[in-house]
């Protein structure tokens, strides 16, 4: 599973980071971005910056996507 955030839709609410802080983070611009163990994908963000989700965090990422008020979290399932 991979995940990315459309920063144009992000409300900066922070629910995603609250639900799954190992995959989501809020930056100084007030918007959420995805990350992995070593990198925050914020250059430029969006669909060009997808993070691979550890299998142990998949349910949390799906929950964050469903709870997001901006509906800006996009999950892509790998075949």
C-alpha positions, 0 to 999 in steps of 0.5 A, a space after each residue: 500500500 502507498 499513500 499520498 496527500 493532496 496539499 491543495 485539499 488539506 485543512 491542516 486539522 492534524 487528525 491524520 498525524 494523531 491517528 498515525 504519526 509514523 506515516 503522517 506529519 504536519 509541516 511549518 506550512 500547516 499542511 500534512 505530508 506523508 513520510 517514511 522512517 527517514 524522509 518527509 515527502 514534501 518536495 513538492 508533495 502531492 501524488 508525486 510524493 508517495 510513501 510506502 506504508 508498512 503492513 502493520 500501519 495499513 489499518 491506521 492509514 485507512 482510518 486516517 483517510 476515512 476521518 480526514 475532514 479535507 478528504 485529501 488522503 489517497 491510498 493506492 493498493 498494490 497489486 
